[in-house]
Amino acid sequence: MTQGNLNREGSSSSVNVLSSVLRILDAENRLIERADQKAISLLSALGVFMVFFIVYHRVIPINLFTVILLSIYFAVSLLAIVSLILAVRPRIRMVEEETGDADKAAACEPAFFVGICKFPILSAYRQALQDMMKDEASIVNVYTRQIFGLARVNAAKYRNIQRAVLLVIIALAVELALVAYLFIYYHAQGATLLPPITG
């Protein structure tokens, strides 16, 4: 086997490794986007259903049952909102703190905006980017650190979203129970419709 064939095989294998790493990175980025979309959709749905209490709070009778339902609803809704906010912006410690890889991590990684913003001038960034591009192993290292960090972010996001989904379901169930109670309450008083919300 000639030296040229060895070089071609080596370069093709490194390209395959890099393309695989980039595919994984793209998949993690897509998971982050989907998690954010789910969180925002759930937050919007919760807000729409909370309008019910803004509109009909005057016709809700004050008794032990409604006070219990309203207390549960607002507590669960508040926890759901907190979980959704944490899903959009999870609290993650730095990767280096978890892996002990601080010595190997570049001070300024030129491939991502956090590292790019640490460069004081354009020429310093350009030089760091050129240095990184010369060594394929360093490129793979930069992207694998990013993948590991994104995977931790995704884990935290989806953990918060799963909690938020359960809380939103409980909140909507309580709200529907309150709506059903209102119809039963006013029907027992001889009203065919809920009283108007004016006044």
C-alpha angles and dihedrals in degrees: 000000000000127000090247091057091049091051092049092049092047093049093045092050091050090049089050091051092048093047090049091050091049091050090053090048091051091050091052091049090051090051089053091051092049092048091052091048091051092048093049092046092051091047090051092048091049090050092050092052092046088062085075090071092046091054101036104031090108094059097048107106116229110237137124094274097051092043090054092047093047092047091051092045096051094043093049092043091051091050090048091052091049091049091049092049089050088049091055092045111018121190107244127171118227115279092236091059091056100041103034087234096128094116092054095045116098115245090227119020108204095202099069134050096245091057094039092055091056092067110097097209139016095248091057090052092047091051093048091049092050091048091051093048092055093063116053091192091060090049091053090046092053093049095045090054089051092049091050091050093047091049090056090048090050092049091053093044095051092043089056092044092053090051091046093050091055092047093048090051090051091047093050091046090053091047092051090048089053092049091050090048091052092054092047092046096051093039089055088054090055097256115139093198137026111272116263117270095227123112 
